[in-house]
Amino acid sequence: MGILLLAAFIGVPLLEIAVFIEVGEAIGLWPTLATVILTAIIGTWCLRAQGLATLARARTQIDRGALPTKELFDGACLLIAGALLLTPGFVTDGVGFVLFLPAARDVLRGLLARHFEGRMETHVHAGGREAHGRGRPGATIDGDFEEVADPDDPRHPPLGGGNPGPRP
């Protein structure tokens, strides 16, 4: 993983420089610089519009009592897209604009979900749950649970009925 990250930190700037040189030779210095500035402006506008829409959808999900997982993922993708578009370069701009496409985020979310689902298994046993990572020895977590009623909560009367007695 470390070597891949190092390669990205070296490779992406080199790729950006090469593309800058090629675009600069094709259209000239000032149009190249104007294009970089224009993509940052358009990216900021797209980020604001889609970010506010994603925030509104997240609030709606929360109001319904649901966890806004799709909206959180979309928000993270939009944050990355905004950062890429503010970074000078054509390659990073291209990746940033792709992340603004809901279909691209859906594909990425599906790929990541399959990746992580393939690494996790959950086994339900009587008296509790055991979860472990696939292929990782010693990663098993055993546990039991017991439901305990809260005597101060009128929605959940004490088990066995009657007065639970004084609290310690």
N, C-alpha and C positions, 0 to 999 in steps of 0.2 A: 504494500500500500504506500509506503514511504517513497519508494522509487517512482511510483506512478505520479505521486504528487509533485515530486521534484521535476519529473519530465514535463508535467503540465506547466509548472512555473517557468521553465526554460523554453519549452516549445511554443506556448501561446504567444509570448512577446515576439519571438523570432518570426512566427507565422504572420503576426500583425505587421511587423516591419516590412516583410516581403510583400504583403498585400498593399501596404501604403506606397511602397516604391512603384509597384505595377500600376496602381490606380493613379498615382501622381504623374507617371509618365504618359498615361493614356489621356487624362483630362486636365492635367496641370495642377500646380500647387494650390492656388486659391480655390478652385472648385472642390478640390479634395478636402481642404480645411472646412469649407462651407458645408460640405456633405456631412462631415463628422459632427459639426455643431448642430446641423439640422436634425440628425438622428437623435442627438441628446435631447433636443427640444421636443420632438415627436414622442420619444420614449417617456419623457416626463409627463406629457399630456396623457398618453395611454395609461401610464402607471396611476395617475390620479383618477381617471375615469374608471378603470377596472378595479382599482383598489377600493374606491368608495362603494362600487356595486358589490364587491366581495364582502366588504364589511357589513353592508345592509343584509345580505343573504345570511351571514353568520349570526347577526342579531335575530333574524327571523327564526333560525334553527334553535338558538338558545331560548327564545320566547316559547317555542314549542316543547322545550324540555329535551331537545336532542343535542347530541354533541356535534358541533360543526366541523367534522373531520375533513370533508371535501373542501370547505371554505378555508380551513387552516392550511391545507396543502396548497390551494390556489394562492393564498396570501404569501406563502413562503416562495412559491415560484415567481410571483410578481415582484417580490423584494429582490430576488436574484436577477430577474430580468431588468429591473431598474438600475441595479448596480452595474450590470454588463453594458447597458446602454449609456451610462454616464462615463464608462471607461472608454477612452479614445481607441477606436479600431473598428474595422469592418467585420472581422470574424466574430468578435464579442457582440457587436450590434446585431449580427445575423442570429446568433443564438438567443440573444435577449428578445428580439422580435418574435422568434418562434415560441418562446415561453409565454408570450401574450396571447397566443392562439389557444382557446379552450380545448380544442381537439388534441393539440400537442400535450397539454397538461393531463388530459384524460389518458392518453397513451402512456405517458411517463408514470402517472399514478398506478396504472395497471401493471406496468413492468416492476415497479418498486413493491407493490403489494404481492405479486407472485414471488419476487425474490425473498421477501421476508416471510411469507406463508410457507415457503419451502424450507425455511430454517426453524420454524416453530411447530410444535405439536402440543396439543392439550389432551390429557387423558382424564376422564372423570371417574373417580372411585367413590365408593360408599364412604360417607363421612368427610369428604373433602375433595380437593382437586390436586392433581400433580401435573406440573408443567415442566417440560425439559426441552432443551435445544437439540435438534437432530444431529447425531454424530459427535456430540460433545460429551465425553465421559465426565462424570462427576458434576454435571450441570442439572441434576434432578433436585427439585424442591418439593418436599413432602409437607403436607399441612392438613390439619383438621380444623373444623370450626364448629361453634356451638352458637345457636341463636339465643340471645338474652334479651328479654323484654325490658324496656325502660319503664319503671313505675311512674314516672312523671309524664309519660306520653299517653294521652287518653286514647289514641288510635290503636295502641298495642297493649292490651291488658296483660297483666303478669301471667305467665304460664302456670297452670294448675288452679287458676282462679283465686279468689280470696285476697286478703290483705297480705302484702309481702313483708310486713313488719318494718321496724325501724331500719333506716339505712346506716351502715357503719360509717 
